[in-house]
Amino acid sequence: MKKRISIILIALLVLATLLGTFCYATEIQPRVSTETEGGINPISLTDSQENEQIETTTPTIDDYDVTYSDLYVFEDKDYELESNKLVDGNAYIFANGDVKISGQVNGSIFIIANGTVEFAESSGIYDTLYVLAQEVKINGAIYDIYSLSDKFEIMENGYISRDIRVMADNVKLRGTVHRDAYLEAENIDVKDDEGALSIDGNFNYTSKKEIQGLEDIVLYGKINFNLEEENAGTISTGEKILGYVSSAVTSIIYALVIYFLIGLIAPKFIERVGKDIQEKTLLPFIVGLVTWVAITMAIVISIMLVFTSYGSAVAIIAWTIMFIIIYISSAVFSMSVLGFVKTKITQIQENKALEICALAVIALCVWILQKIPFIGGLCSFIILTTGIGLIIRNIIPLKEKDKTTIETKTNVE
């Protein structure tokens, strides 16, 4: 579990670092619905307690510097939302450091941080918290929590109005949860001498062992325990061979399917990429490298567009195009080698069945290159990058290349 959490966090934190140091917010447009007779709309209890009155000391809206409607933060360092700040909307925070929330957010909050995310006792999140970080500490009031971290803790003053859904290595729970808890963790601590967890709903958890001390917590629902299965032991030689064979056959079928689909859409494509890899051997690879940089920038821009009302559709289209290009790049590389081979062996040009068999053999050789110990990763990168470069050079600038070819032939004649 720890390895899986670490991989996800590393990938997202690299993205946060790429975003650099940006911090901005839109002008405030106060929402009428956020004010009540007593000030800021307080957290309400769940169905079973909706008629009970909660005694709170929540400040009124006049006590806050209502600076933001929606807050967007991209920091390459620590970030803090001070106790006198109010976000009258949603907050999106990406930080390459620690994040501390002492103020109020009248909406959902999304946090990715390369450090500790802490919610002080004065904090209040009046919708859902989504957080990915190395460590999360909750000592304020929040509606719902979705968390992925190495360590997760709800302290004595932590007040969760609805559910918590947490995946972590180590979980420590005190405070109050007014509905259900869903946990997946290695170690779960629910009680010490200073206090214990109070939960009004069900306690659902998955772990390698049952929790000690659950009988001492305040629990009105049921305990549901799922035993996390240990990883399987050593894989037999037969299973390894079967796995390799299955992977090789899948790669061949994948290349053939892409070959037939491209044959229907662009019949001359194989001939063009074969000529490209023969005449401009290094150029497709260089174009592919440039495209990787462009893809990285496009991902960052598209993520920022998702946070706007008009950019989500554009981002989805961009992601789809990038995914398709990357997905078919290995098969396109195999087809470029096939196009090159066809120029050298006449029999393959004249026999379609022989051409398909040749592509299957080439796809198998490409798969073998990618599986070679120590250099397989480098081979995979070269193959994917060259394939991407071939796609960009032979699909996007297709008309221009055709015109250039015609003009060249005319000048020669």
C-alpha positions as CSV (number, residue, x, y, z in Angstrom):
1,M,0.0,0.0,0.0
2,K,2.8,2.4,0.9
3,K,4.4,2.0,-2.5
4,R,1.1,2.7,-4.3
5,I,0.5,5.8,-2.2
6,S,4.0,7.1,-2.8
7,I,3.8,6.6,-6.6
8,I,0.6,8.6,-6.8
9,L,1.9,11.4,-4.6
10,I,5.2,11.7,-6.4
11,A,3.4,12.0,-9.8
12,L,1.0,14.7,-8.5
13,L,3.8,16.6,-6.7
14,V,5.9,16.7,-9.9
15,L,2.9,18.3,-11.6
16,A,2.6,20.8,-8.7
17,T,6.3,21.7,-9.1
18,L,5.9,22.2,-12.9
19,L,3.2,24.7,-12.2
20,G,5.7,27.0,-10.6
21,T,4.9,29.8,-8.2
22,F,1.6,31.3,-9.1
23,C,-1.1,32.6,-6.7
24,Y,-4.2,34.4,-7.8
25,A,-7.9,34.8,-7.0
26,T,-10.9,36.2,-8.7
27,E,-12.7,39.3,-7.3
28,I,-15.1,38.8,-4.6
29,Q,-18.8,38.3,-5.5
30,P,-20.5,37.7,-2.2
31,R,-23.0,34.9,-2.1
32,V,-26.3,35.6,-0.3
33,S,-26.7,31.9,0.6
34,T,-23.6,31.9,2.8
35,E,-25.1,34.2,5.4
36,T,-27.7,33.4,8.0
37,E,-29.1,35.3,10.9
38,G,-26.1,34.3,13.0
39,G,-23.4,35.0,10.3
40,I,-21.7,32.2,8.3
41,N,-23.8,29.2,7.6
42,P,-22.9,26.6,10.3
43,I,-22.2,22.9,9.7
44,S,-25.4,21.0,10.1
45,L,-25.8,17.5,11.6
46,T,-27.0,14.5,9.8
47,D,-30.4,13.0,9.3
48,S,-30.7,11.4,12.7
49,Q,-29.7,14.7,14.4
50,E,-31.1,17.4,12.1
51,N,-33.5,18.6,14.8
52,E,-30.7,19.1,17.4
53,Q,-29.2,22.6,17.8
54,I,-25.4,22.7,17.6
55,E,-23.7,25.2,20.0
56,T,-20.9,26.9,18.1
57,T,-18.8,29.9,18.4
58,T,-18.5,30.5,14.7
59,P,-17.6,34.1,14.0
60,T,-19.8,36.3,11.9
61,I,-18.9,37.1,8.3
62,D,-17.9,40.7,9.4
63,D,-15.0,39.2,11.4
64,Y,-13.3,38.1,8.1
65,D,-11.4,39.7,5.3
66,V,-13.5,38.4,2.5
67,T,-10.7,38.5,-0.1
68,Y,-11.6,35.7,-2.4
69,S,-14.6,34.3,-4.2
70,D,-12.7,31.3,-5.7
71,L,-9.1,30.8,-4.7
72,Y,-6.3,29.4,-6.9
73,V,-2.9,28.8,-5.4
74,F,0.2,27.4,-7.1
75,E,3.2,27.7,-4.8
76,D,6.8,26.3,-4.9
77,K,6.9,26.8,-1.1
78,D,4.7,26.7,2.0
79,Y,1.3,28.3,2.0
80,E,-1.1,29.5,4.7
81,L,-4.7,30.7,4.6
82,E,-4.7,33.0,7.6
83,S,-7.4,32.8,10.3
84,N,-9.0,36.2,9.2
85,K,-9.4,35.1,5.6
86,L,-12.7,33.8,4.1
87,V,-13.0,32.1,0.7
88,D,-16.6,32.6,-0.4
89,G,-16.4,29.7,-2.9
90,N,-14.0,26.8,-3.8
91,A,-10.2,26.7,-3.1
92,Y,-7.6,25.0,-5.3
93,I,-4.2,24.8,-3.6
94,F,-1.0,23.2,-5.1
95,A,2.1,23.6,-2.9
96,N,5.6,22.2,-3.0
97,G,5.7,22.4,0.8
98,D,3.4,22.6,3.9
99,V,-0.1,24.0,3.8
100,K,-1.9,25.4,6.8
101,I,-5.6,26.4,6.8
102,S,-6.7,28.6,9.6
103,G,-9.4,30.5,7.8
104,Q,-12.8,29.6,6.4
105,V,-13.9,28.2,3.0
106,N,-17.6,28.3,2.0
107,G,-17.2,25.6,-0.6
108,S,-15.0,22.6,-1.5
109,I,-11.2,22.7,-1.1
110,F,-8.7,20.7,-3.3
111,I,-5.2,20.4,-2.0
112,I,-2.0,18.7,-3.3
113,A,1.0,19.3,-1.1
114,N,4.6,18.0,-0.8
115,G,4.5,18.2,3.0
116,T,2.0,18.5,5.9
117,V,-1.5,19.8,5.4
118,E,-2.9,21.1,8.7
119,F,-6.3,22.5,9.5
120,A,-6.2,24.6,12.7
121,E,-8.9,24.7,15.3
122,S,-10.2,28.0,13.8
123,S,-10.6,26.5,10.3
124,G,-14.0,25.7,8.7
125,I,-14.6,23.9,5.4
126,Y,-18.3,24.1,4.6
127,D,-18.2,21.5,1.9
128,T,-15.9,18.6,0.8
129,L,-12.1,18.4,1.4
130,Y,-10.0,16.5,-1.3
131,V,-6.4,16.2,-0.2
132,L,-3.2,14.5,-1.3
133,A,-0.2,15.0,0.9
134,Q,2.5,13.3,2.9
135,E,0.7,14.1,6.1
136,V,-2.8,15.4,7.0
137,K,-3.9,16.9,10.4
138,I,-7.5,17.9,11.1
139,N,-8.4,20.0,14.1
140,G,-11.2,22.1,12.6
141,A,-14.7,21.7,11.2
142,I,-15.2,20.0,7.7
143,Y,-18.2,18.5,6.0
144,D,-16.7,15.5,4.1
145,I,-13.1,14.3,3.7
146,Y,-11.4,12.3,0.8
147,S,-7.8,11.9,1.7
148,L,-4.7,10.0,0.3
149,S,-1.5,10.4,2.4
150,D,1.2,8.6,4.3
151,K,-0.2,9.8,7.7
152,F,-3.7,11.0,8.5
153,E,-4.9,12.4,11.9
154,I,-8.1,13.9,13.2
155,M,-7.3,15.6,16.5
156,E,-9.5,16.1,19.6
157,N,-11.3,19.2,18.2
158,G,-11.7,17.8,14.7
159,Y,-15.4,17.9,13.7
160,I,-16.6,16.1,10.6
161,S,-20.2,16.7,9.8
162,R,-20.6,13.9,7.3
163,D,-18.3,11.1,6.1
164,I,-14.5,10.5,5.9
165,R,-12.9,8.3,3.3
166,V,-9.2,7.9,4.0
167,M,-6.3,5.8,2.5
168,A,-3.0,6.0,4.4
169,D,-0.3,4.0,6.0
170,N,-1.0,5.3,9.5
171,V,-4.3,6.7,10.7
172,K,-5.0,8.4,14.1
173,L,-8.6,9.3,14.9
174,R,-10.0,11.4,17.7
175,G,-12.7,14.1,17.6
176,T,-16.1,13.5,16.1
177,V,-17.5,12.0,12.9
178,H,-21.2,12.4,12.5
179,R,-21.8,9.8,9.8
180,D,-19.6,7.0,8.5
181,A,-15.9,6.3,8.3
182,Y,-14.2,4.4,5.5
183,L,-10.6,3.6,6.1
184,E,-7.8,1.6,4.3
185,A,-4.6,1.7,6.4
186,E,-1.7,-0.3,7.8
187,N,-2.1,1.0,11.3
188,I,-5.2,2.6,12.9
189,D,-5.2,4.3,16.3
190,V,-8.6,5.3,17.8
191,K,-8.0,5.9,21.5
192,D,-5.4,7.1,24.0
193,D,-5.5,8.5,27.6
194,E,-6.5,11.9,26.4
195,G,-9.6,11.0,24.4
196,A,-11.3,8.6,21.9
197,L,-13.1,8.8,18.6
198,S,-16.8,9.5,18.5
199,I,-18.7,8.3,15.4
200,D,-22.4,8.3,14.8
201,G,-22.5,6.0,11.8
202,N,-20.6,2.9,10.7
203,F,-16.9,2.2,11.1
204,N,-15.7,0.5,7.9
205,Y,-12.0,-0.3,7.6
206,T,-9.6,-2.5,5.6
207,S,-6.3,-3.5,7.2
208,K,-4.0,-6.4,7.7
209,K,-5.1,-6.8,11.3
210,E,-8.1,-5.9,13.5
211,I,-8.0,-2.7,15.5
212,Q,-7.5,-2.9,19.3
213,G,-9.6,-0.6,21.5
214,L,-12.7,-0.2,19.3
215,E,-14.8,-1.2,22.3
216,D,-13.8,2.0,24.0
217,I,-14.9,4.5,21.3
218,V,-18.3,6.1,21.1
219,L,-20.0,4.3,18.2
220,Y,-23.7,4.2,17.2
221,G,-23.3,2.2,14.1
222,K,-21.7,-1.1,13.1
223,I,-18.0,-2.2,12.7
224,N,-17.2,-3.6,9.3
225,F,-13.8,-5.1,9.0
226,N,-12.2,-6.4,5.7
227,L,-8.9,-8.2,6.0
228,E,-6.3,-7.0,3.5
229,E,-4.8,-10.0,1.7
230,E,-1.0,-10.3,1.7
231,N,0.8,-10.1,-1.6
232,A,1.1,-13.4,-3.4
233,G,4.4,-15.3,-2.9
234,T,7.0,-16.0,-5.6
235,I,5.7,-16.5,-9.1
236,S,6.5,-19.9,-10.6
237,T,8.5,-20.2,-13.8
238,G,5.5,-21.4,-15.7
239,E,3.5,-18.4,-14.7
240,K,6.3,-16.1,-15.8
241,I,6.5,-17.7,-19.2
242,L,2.7,-17.6,-19.6
243,G,2.8,-13.9,-18.7
244,Y,5.5,-13.1,-21.2
245,V,3.7,-15.1,-24.0
246,S,0.4,-13.3,-23.2
247,S,2.2,-9.9,-23.3
248,A,3.9,-10.7,-26.6
249,V,0.7,-11.9,-28.3
250,T,-1.2,-8.8,-27.0
251,S,1.5,-6.5,-28.5
252,I,1.3,-8.2,-31.9
253,I,-2.5,-8.0,-31.9
254,Y,-2.4,-4.4,-30.8
255,A,0.0,-3.5,-33.7
256,L,-2.2,-5.4,-36.3
257,V,-5.4,-3.7,-35.1
258,I,-3.8,-0.2,-35.3
259,Y,-2.4,-1.2,-38.8
260,F,-5.9,-2.1,-40.1
261,L,-7.5,1.0,-38.6
262,I,-4.9,3.3,-40.1
263,G,-5.2,1.4,-43.4
264,L,-8.9,2.3,-43.5
265,I,-8.4,6.0,-42.6
266,A,-5.1,6.8,-44.4
267,P,-4.0,4.0,-46.8
268,K,-0.7,5.8,-47.7
269,F,0.4,6.3,-44.1
270,I,2.6,3.2,-43.9
271,E,4.4,4.1,-47.0
272,R,5.0,7.7,-45.8
273,V,6.3,6.7,-42.3
274,G,8.5,4.0,-43.9
275,K,10.1,6.6,-46.2
276,D,10.4,9.1,-43.3
277,I,12.3,6.6,-41.1
278,Q,14.6,5.7,-44.0
279,E,15.3,9.3,-45.3
280,K,15.1,11.3,-42.0
281,T,16.2,8.7,-39.4
282,L,16.9,11.1,-36.5
283,L,14.4,13.8,-37.4
284,P,11.3,11.9,-36.2
285,F,13.0,11.2,-32.8
286,I,13.8,15.0,-32.4
287,V,10.3,15.9,-33.3
288,G,9.1,13.4,-30.8
289,L,11.2,15.0,-28.0
290,V,9.8,18.4,-28.8
291,T,6.3,16.9,-28.7
292,W,6.9,15.5,-25.2
293,V,7.7,19.0,-24.0
294,A,4.6,20.3,-25.8
295,I,2.5,17.5,-24.2
296,T,3.7,18.4,-20.7
297,M,2.9,22.0,-21.2
298,A,-0.5,21.1,-22.7
299,I,-1.3,19.0,-19.6
300,V,-0.5,21.8,-17.3
301,I,-2.6,24.3,-19.3
302,S,-5.5,21.9,-19.6
303,I,-5.5,21.2,-15.9
304,M,-5.8,25.0,-15.3
305,L,-8.6,25.1,-17.9
306,V,-10.5,22.5,-16.0
307,F,-10.9,25.0,-13.2
308,T,-12.8,27.4,-15.5
309,S,-16.4,27.0,-16.6
310,Y,-15.6,27.0,-20.3
311,G,-12.3,25.1,-20.4
312,S,-13.4,21.6,-19.2
313,A,-14.6,20.5,-22.7
314,V,-11.4,21.8,-24.3
315,A,-9.3,20.0,-21.7
316,I,-11.1,16.7,-22.3
317,I,-10.6,16.9,-26.0
318,A,-6.9,17.8,-25.6
319,W,-6.3,14.8,-23.2
320,T,-8.1,12.5,-25.6
321,I,-5.9,13.6,-28.6
322,M,-2.7,13.3,-26.5
323,F,-3.7,9.8,-25.2
324,I,-4.4,8.5,-28.7
325,I,-1.1,9.8,-30.0
326,I,0.9,8.2,-27.2
327,Y,-1.2,5.0,-27.3
328,I,-0.6,4.2,-31.0
329,S,3.0,5.5,-31.2
330,S,4.6,2.0,-30.6
331,A,2.5,0.5,-33.4
332,V,3.3,3.4,-35.7
333,F,7.0,2.7,-35.1
334,S,6.5,-0.9,-36.1
335,M,4.6,0.2,-39.2
336,S,7.5,2.5,-40.2
337,V,9.9,-0.4,-40.0
338,L,7.4,-2.4,-42.1
339,G,7.3,0.4,-44.7
340,F,11.1,0.5,-44.8
341,V,11.2,-3.3,-45.2
342,K,8.7,-3.2,-48.1
343,T,11.0,-0.9,-50.1
344,K,13.8,-3.6,-49.8
345,I,11.7,-6.8,-50.3
346,T,9.5,-6.8,-53.4
347,Q,7.6,-10.0,-52.4
348,I,6.1,-8.2,-49.4
349,Q,4.8,-5.4,-51.6
350,E,3.0,-7.8,-53.8
351,N,1.5,-10.2,-51.1
352,K,-0.8,-8.7,-48.4
353,A,-0.7,-11.8,-46.2
354,L,3.1,-11.7,-46.2
355,E,3.0,-8.0,-45.3
356,I,0.8,-8.8,-42.3
357,C,3.1,-11.6,-41.2
358,A,6.1,-9.3,-41.5
359,L,4.4,-6.7,-39.3
360,A,3.7,-9.4,-36.7
361,V,7.4,-10.3,-36.7
362,I,8.4,-6.7,-36.4
363,A,6.0,-6.0,-33.6
364,L,7.4,-9.1,-31.7
365,C,11.0,-7.7,-32.2
366,V,9.9,-4.3,-30.9
367,W,8.3,-6.0,-27.8
368,I,11.6,-8.0,-27.2
369,L,13.6,-4.8,-27.4
370,Q,11.4,-3.2,-24.7
371,K,11.9,-6.3,-22.4
372,I,15.7,-6.5,-22.5
373,P,17.0,-6.1,-19.0
374,F,18.7,-2.7,-18.1
375,I,18.2,-1.2,-21.6
376,G,14.5,-2.0,-22.1
377,G,13.3,1.2,-20.6
378,L,15.6,3.3,-22.9
379,C,14.5,1.3,-25.9
380,S,10.8,1.9,-25.0
381,F,11.4,5.6,-24.7
382,I,13.2,5.8,-28.1
383,I,10.4,3.7,-29.7
384,L,7.6,5.8,-28.2
385,T,9.3,9.1,-28.9
386,T,10.1,8.2,-32.5
387,G,6.6,6.9,-33.0
388,I,5.1,10.2,-31.8
389,G,7.5,12.1,-34.1
390,L,6.4,10.0,-37.0
391,I,2.7,10.7,-36.2
392,I,3.2,14.5,-35.9
393,R,5.3,14.7,-39.1
394,N,3.0,12.6,-41.3
395,I,-0.5,13.6,-40.1
396,I,-0.5,17.2,-38.9
397,P,1.6,18.7,-41.8
398,L,0.4,16.2,-44.4
399,K,-0.8,18.8,-47.0
400,E,2.3,20.9,-46.7
401,K,4.5,17.8,-47.2
402,D,2.5,16.7,-50.2
403,K,2.8,20.1,-51.9
404,T,6.6,20.2,-51.2
405,T,7.0,16.8,-52.8
406,I,5.0,17.9,-55.9
407,E,7.0,21.1,-56.3
408,T,10.3,19.2,-56.0
409,K,9.3,16.7,-58.7
410,T,8.2,19.6,-61.0
411,N,11.6,21.3,-60.5
412,V,13.5,18.1,-61.3
413,E,11.6,17.6,-64.5
